[in-house]
C-alpha cells in the first residue's frame, strides 16, 4: 500500500516503459503512413479519435471503479480481522476460567491462522505459522489442502472442550464461537476476491481502443503538427495507458506489490497485539515501509 501522496514519475515510467516504446513505434509508423501513403489521397476525419477517446474514458472509468471496489473490499475484510482478532484474544484471556493454557494455545493458533491465510492469498510459502502450532496441530493440518480452514476447525474443537469442562459459560461460548464464524466469513470473502477473475473482455477492449486511439489521433494531428505528432500521440496515449495500468494494479488486492492491501503489515500488527496481550517477551518488530514509499 502506498504511503505517499505524490508518486515519483520514475515509478510510473518503470511500470509503463515497455508500452511507451510500443506507442512511440506505433505513432512513428502512423506518421510515416500518413505522410507518404495517404496524405495526398484523403483526410482522416477528426471525429474518429474523438469518439474513440470518449469510449476509452468510459471503459477506463468503469475498470478503475470496479478495481478500486475490489481493493477496498479486501481492505475492509482485513480491517475487520484486526478488530475481531483483538476481541477474540481479549475474550479468551478474560472469560476462560481454570484453563489458561488452552486459551493461550488458541490465541497462538489464531496467529498461525492469519499467516496461513495470508500465504494462501498471496500464493506464497510462508512457514511463520508453524511456530505457533503444536506438533499435534501440525500433524492434523497435514491432511488438509486448506490449512487455515483446518486451523479454524481445531479452534472450534478446543472451544467445545472448554465449554464441556465448564471453563467458560454458555453466553461467552456463543460470543467466541460467533467470532470464529466471522473469521470463517472473512476467510471466505478473501478467497472469493482472490479466485474471481476480473472480466478479461473489459481490459482487452480497453487496450484495443487505446491503440486505435493513439494511431488515429496521430494520423489526424499529423496533418497540422507534422513530425511533432509522434510526441503528441505518445503523450496523449501515455495518459490513458498509465491511468489504465494504475487502476488495474488494484484488481488483485492481495498481490505482493506496492498497490496491494498490506497483508504483511496487518498480520504483523495483529501478531504484536496478541503477543503483548499474552505478556510475551519475544515480540517481533513492526513491518517497516520500503523506501518510505509503500508497505507490503
N, C-alpha and C positions, 0 to 999 in steps of 0.2 A: 504494500500500500504506500502510495506516495505521501510524503510528509511536507513537501514544499509547495508553495503557491505557483511559483514561476518555474517552468520546465526549461532546461537548457536546450538550445537549438541543436546542439551536438547529439543529445539523446534522441530527438525526433529524427535527425538525419541518419542515425545508426539504425533506426527501425525502417527507414524508407529508402535508403540509398540505392538498393537494387532496383526498386520500382522507379526511382528518379532517373536512373540510367536508361531504363527501357523507355520511359516517357520522352526523354531527350532524343533518343534514337527515333521514336515514332514521330515526334514533332519535326525532326530534321527530314525524315522521309516524306512527310506530308508537305513540307515546304517545297522540296525539290519536285515532287509530283505536280504540285500546283504550278510551280514556276516554269517547268519545261514540258509538261504534258497537257494541262488543261487550261492554262492561263488565257490562251487565245481562242478557246472554243466556247466556254460558258463561265458564268459566275456562280459560285456557291452561295445560295441564299442564307442570310444570317439567321433565319427562323429555325434552322436545323439545330445549331448549338444552343439556341435559346430554349427550345423545347426539351432537349436532352438535359440541359442544366437544371431545369425545373424538375424533371423526373428524378435526376440524381439526388437533388435536395430532399425530395420526399423519401426516397429509398434510404439514404444515409440517416435521415432523421428517425425513421422507423427502426432501423437496425440499431442505432445507438441507444434509443429509448428502451428497446427490449433488452439490449445487453446490460444497460445500467440496472434495469429491474432485476435481472438475474444476480448481478453483483450485490445489489442492496439486500435482496432476499437472503443471500448467503451470509452477509454481514449481520443481519438481524438474527439469523439462526445461531450463529456463534456468539453473538451478544447474549442471547438467551441461555446458551450453555454456560457462560461465565456466571450469570446470576443464579441459575439452578444449581451449579456445582457448589457455590458458596453456601447456599441454603441446605443442600444435601449434607455437606460436611458438618455444618452447624447443628443440624438435627441429629445426626449420629453421635456427635460429641456430647450434646447436652441432654438428649432424650433416652439414650440407651443406658440402662442401669445394670451393673453387675457383670458386664461383658465388654469391657473397653477394648480388648484385643480384637474381637470380631469387628467392632466399629472402626478401629484403626485400619484393619485389613481391608474393609470395604472402601474406605476413603482412598487408600493407596491404589486399590484396584480401579477406582474411578479415574485416577490419573492415567493408569495404563489404558483404560477405555478411550480417553481423549487422544492419546498418542497413536493408538491403533487406528482410530477413525481418521485422524489427520493423515497418516501414512496411506490409508486406502484412498482418500480423496485426491491425494497428490500422486498416486501411483508410484510411491517410493517404498524402499525398505527401511523402516525406522525401528531399530531394536531397543529404543529407550524404554518402551512399555514393559520389556522383560523384567527389568529390575524391580518393578512394582508388583510383580505377581509371584505367588508361591510356586513351589515345584508341582504341587497338585493342580494348581490352576493352569500352569504351562502344559502339563500332560493332557488336561482335558481340552484345552483350546486347540491342540494339535489336530484334533479330529474335525475341526471346522474350517471352512474356507473364509467365512465372515468372522474374523477374530473379535471385532468389537461387539458384535451381537452375542457371541458366546460369552464374553465377559459380563454383559448385562444379565444373561441367564444365570450365571454364578451369583451375581449380586442379588437377584430375586430369591434364589435358594437360601442364601445366608440371612436375608431379611426374614424369610419364613421361619428359619431356625430361631432367630431372636424372638419372634412372636410366640412360638411354641414353648420356649423356655421362660416366657413371661419377663423377658428383659426389656420389653417395650410394650406399651399399652395399645389397644386397638385403634384409637384415633391417630396416634403417631405412626402406627404401621401403615394406615391408609395414606397419611400425608407423605411418608417417604416413598411408598410404592407409587404414588402419583408422580413423584419426581423421576423415578425410574422410567415411568411411562413417557414423561416429557423428554427424557434422554433418548428414548427409542424414537419418538416423533422427530426430534432434531436430527437424529442419525438418518432416518428415512428421507426427510426433506433434503438433507445434504446430498444423499445418494441420488435422489431424483434430479437435482440440478446437474450433478456430475454426469449422469447417464443419459440425460435428454439432450440430444444434439440440436444445436440451433439450425433452423431450416436453411439448407445449403442453397436453395434457389434464390433467397434474398441476397446473400453475399455474392453469389455468382453473377446474378443480373446486375448488381451494383458495380462490380468490377468491369463487366462488359460495357455498361453505359458510360463509365468513366473513360474507358479507352476510346469509345466512339466520340465522346465529347471532346477529348483532347485533340483527336485527329481533325474533326470537323471545325473546331474552334481555330486551330492553326491554319487550316485551309482558308477560312473566312478572313481572319485578320491579316494574313499574308498579302492580301490584295492591297492593303494600305500600309502595313507596318514593315513589309519586306522581310529581311532575314531576322529582324528582331522578333518576329512572330514565333520563332523557335523558343526563345526565352520566355515570352509571354504565355505561350501554350503550356510550357512546363510549369510556370509559376501558378497558373490557374489550376492545372491538374494536381500540383503539389498540395494545394489547399484541400481539394476533395479527397485525395488519397490519404493524406496524414490524418484528416478527420475520421475517415472510414477505418483506418488501421487502429487508431487510438480507441475508437469505440469498440471495435471487435476484440481488443485486448481484454475487455471486461466480460466477454461471453462465457468464458470458463473461469469463474471467480476463485476457484480453489487451485489454479495453476500456480506453480512456484515462480512467479515473476513479480516485477515491481508494481503491477497494477492489481494483482490479486488480493483477496482477503488475507490479512497477515496471520495465518494459522500458527506459525511458529511463535509469534509474539503472544497471541491469545492463549495458546496452550501453555506456554511457559508462565504466563501471568497466573493462570489457574493453579498450576503446579506450585508456584511460590506461595500463593494464598493458602492453599490447603496444607502444605507442609508447615507453614507458620502457625496455622490453627492447631496442628498436631504438636506444636512446640519442638519441632525437629531442629537439629543443629546444622545439618548439611543442606543448605538452601542454595539452589543454583542462581546464577546471575541472570538478570533480565536480558532479553534479546535486544541487541543494540542495532541502531539504524546503520545501513550501509551507505557510506559516503555522505551521511547526514541527509540523504535524499529519500530513501524508502526503507521499509521494513518488511521482511518476509513472514 
